[in-house]
Every structure is written in structure tokens, then in C-alpha cells.
Amino acid sequence: MTFIPLTQSLLREKQQDLDFQDLQGLLRINAKIGKVTIFSGFYTRIDQVFIVWGLICGVIFISAQFLALSWQTQAIIWSTFSALGTLGMILLTWFWVSVEKLRWLVYSWFVLMFGGIVITDLGIFLGWAQVLINLCPIWLSLCALGYIITALAVRSRAFVLMAIVHLLGVGILPLFSGWQFLGTGLVMSVSLLLLAEMQWDMRPPIEYSLLSAKQKQFNREQQQQRLLSLQKNI
């Protein structure tokens, strides 16, 4: 079995023929001014998690760069935002990861985010200098590890790429010593929003034991439609 789906593009335009588990909680946006469409798109619950975390990361790190708040106040804000984001991640993804047999992936991200919150708060409230001066590398590294785990779980080159981008971010941070929080926020947010807007590669469909026979048949038909679309675009 191939580790990564080499027949798929790493990132491409979103597929229209979604499986049953992807259609649950699907958010469609069609913004118009009069008869002119300003924006049109759709977001699965997985996409919604990327957007939520992208916004959270942007708010946290860009605020840390520009707002004159004490470390303790920032720690409370960061912890609250991160905890809400983690809870939202679990609620939004639970059905999808259950169907895809990937609940352990949610547990992994929970451990990474919870561990990051604990390390950050201990560093701030206990005055651990090494943690304080390395907050940006710590969070970029945690996210890189999460992307690697995700890449292994869904067999995706796109998440490998995101891990590499975050590790490169750790490497170049010293070149921007005065703007590390802004740079970290941009790397994390842009990566997440890109994943929300694009279709990333993933392993072939599995035997979805939690779905009914009718739902499985629906997925097989959707898969066939996706294959036909890919063949037309070759």
C-alpha cells in the first residue's frame, strides 16, 4: 500500500462530490451585493476547524506583537482562546474522525495543544526565561509535530509540507528577532487558512463501519464521480 496518494495533487481546487461524513455540518457561503457575487465557497467541519484555529493563532500572536499587555494577562487570554479552540476542534471533527477511524488523531492534537498551554502558562507565571524567549519556536514546533502526525494519519503530502514550513519558520525566526510573534502568527494562520480553502491529498476511502449501507453506497457513488472528474482534468 502506497504511503501517500501520488495520483492526487498536493493541493488543488476543492472537490464538489463530498462523502457523507464531509457533508455533515457543511457551511456554504454565497455573499452577494445585488446580483454580483463577492464570494462563494463551502467549508466542511474540518475546514471550519482550520479557520477557527487560523483566526485564533492570528489574534494571539499578532496581539502579542502589538498590544502592550502584561505577560500574565496575555497568558490568560491565550489559554482561554486555545482552550476554546481545542473544544471547538473536538466538537466539530468528532463525527468525521469517528467515521474515518481517526479519533486518536484528535487525542494527539489535544495533547499537543494542552501541553503547549501548560508550558506557556508555567513559563509566564513561574518566570521560566528559557520558555519565555522560545515561545514562538515552541508553538511552531508543536504545530509541525501535529502536522507530521496528521500526515501519517491521512497519508497526505500537504500536511508534510505544512510541517516543513513550520520547521523552516523555527529556523528563520532569529533573523526577525523583533517580529517573531508577528511572523509566527502569519505562518500558523496562513497555513491553516490555505488548508481550509484548498483540497488536500488523502488516502483512499476505507470501509466506513459506522455508516449505513445506504450511506456507504452514497460514498461509493461520490468516489466514482471524483475519479471521473480527475480523469477529465488530466
Secondary structure, DSSP 8 states (H G I E B T S, - for coil): --SS-TTS-SEES--SS--HHHHTT-EEEEEEETTEEEEEEEE-HHHHHHHHHHHHHHHHHHHHHH----HHHHHHHHHHHHHHHHHHHHHHHHHHHHHTT-HHHHHHHHHHHHHHHHHHHHHHHTT-HHHHTTHHHHHHHHHHHHHHHHHHHHT-HHHHHHHHHHHHHHHHGGGGGGGHHHHHHHHHHHHHHHHHHSEE--------TTS-HHHHHHHHHHHHHHHHHHHHH-
